[in-house]
Amino acid sequence: MTQSQAQIGNLTYNAADECYQALVTFHTDEGRIRVASSYAAPLDADPEEVERALISDALTAPDRPNRLRARLKPRLSERPRPAPEPKTPLHGAVDWLRRIGGRAA
């Protein structure tokens, strides 16, 4: 899994199980992958330690087939854009003729 960035969202503390739970999102070239993650720790645990542990737990998701995860397609802004069409020598003339005819280019 090529990862460019990991993001932790919906962080909660489950007092009954004494663990932190979060939805970790990995932004990859193929889109976003969201994985449910948990880390057993006391409520006053170091926030940086909790963040590292949640990401580490989410990275083990491919090793556990029954793990809750979702793959989302890339956003339109993240998708590669097609190359613009090359302009021909007559391109400007065609645009001009369309404008005279009342049609926008």
C-alpha positions as CSV (number, residue, x, y, z in Angstrom):
1,M,0.0,0.0,0.0
2,T,1.6,3.3,-1.1
3,Q,0.7,5.8,1.5
4,S,1.2,9.5,1.2
5,Q,-0.6,10.6,4.4
6,A,-2.4,9.1,7.3
7,Q,-5.2,10.9,9.0
8,I,-7.0,10.0,12.3
9,G,-10.7,10.9,12.5
10,N,-13.6,10.3,14.9
11,L,-11.2,9.6,17.8
12,T,-13.1,8.4,20.9
13,Y,-12.3,6.8,24.2
14,N,-14.2,3.6,25.1
15,A,-14.2,3.6,28.9
16,A,-15.8,0.1,29.0
17,D,-13.0,-1.5,27.1
18,E,-10.4,1.1,28.3
19,C,-9.2,1.8,24.8
20,Y,-9.0,4.6,22.2
21,Q,-10.9,3.9,18.9
22,A,-10.6,5.8,15.7
23,L,-11.1,5.7,11.9
24,V,-7.7,6.0,10.3
25,T,-7.7,7.2,6.6
26,F,-4.7,6.5,4.4
27,H,-4.5,8.6,1.2
28,T,-3.0,6.5,-1.6
29,D,-2.6,6.8,-5.3
30,E,-5.6,4.5,-5.8
31,G,-7.8,6.5,-3.5
32,R,-8.5,6.6,0.2
33,I,-8.5,3.6,2.5
34,R,-10.3,3.9,5.8
35,V,-9.6,1.4,8.6
36,A,-11.2,1.0,12.1
37,S,-8.4,1.0,14.7
38,S,-8.1,0.6,18.4
39,Y,-5.4,1.0,21.1
40,A,-5.7,-0.2,24.7
41,A,-4.4,2.6,26.9
42,P,-5.5,4.7,30.0
43,L,-7.5,7.9,29.4
44,D,-4.5,10.0,30.3
45,A,-2.1,8.4,27.8
46,D,0.3,10.5,25.8
47,P,-1.6,11.8,22.7
48,E,1.4,11.3,20.4
49,E,1.8,7.7,21.6
50,V,-2.0,7.1,21.0
51,E,-1.7,8.5,17.5
52,R,1.3,6.4,16.6
53,A,-0.3,3.3,18.0
54,L,-3.6,3.8,16.2
55,I,-1.8,4.3,12.8
56,S,0.3,1.2,13.5
57,D,-2.8,-0.8,14.4
58,A,-4.4,0.3,11.1
59,L,-1.4,-0.7,9.1
60,T,-1.8,-4.3,10.2
61,A,-5.3,-4.4,8.6
62,P,-4.2,-6.3,5.5
63,D,-2.9,-9.1,7.7
64,R,-6.4,-9.6,9.2
65,P,-9.0,-10.4,6.6
66,N,-12.1,-9.8,8.9
67,R,-10.9,-6.2,9.7
68,L,-13.4,-3.4,9.1
69,R,-12.1,-1.2,6.2
70,A,-13.4,0.7,3.2
71,R,-11.7,1.8,0.0
72,L,-12.9,5.0,-1.6
73,K,-12.3,6.2,-5.1
74,P,-10.1,9.3,-5.4
75,R,-11.9,12.7,-5.3
76,L,-12.2,14.5,-8.6
77,S,-9.6,17.0,-7.5
78,E,-7.2,14.1,-6.8
79,R,-7.7,12.3,-10.1
80,P,-5.2,12.9,-12.9
81,R,-6.5,15.3,-15.5
82,P,-6.4,14.4,-19.2
83,A,-3.9,16.3,-21.3
84,P,-5.4,19.3,-23.1
85,E,-6.0,18.9,-26.8
86,P,-3.2,20.4,-28.8
87,K,-4.1,23.7,-30.5
88,T,-4.0,23.7,-34.3
89,P,-3.0,26.7,-36.4
90,L,-6.7,27.2,-37.2
91,H,-8.0,26.9,-33.6
92,G,-8.3,30.7,-33.1
93,A,-10.1,31.0,-36.4
94,V,-12.6,28.3,-35.5
95,D,-13.3,30.0,-32.1
96,W,-13.8,33.3,-33.9
97,L,-16.3,31.8,-36.4
98,R,-18.2,30.1,-33.6
99,R,-18.5,33.5,-31.8
100,I,-19.7,35.2,-34.9
101,G,-22.3,32.4,-35.4
102,G,-23.6,33.0,-31.8
103,R,-22.2,29.8,-30.3
104,A,-19.7,29.9,-27.5
105,A,-16.5,28.0,-28.0
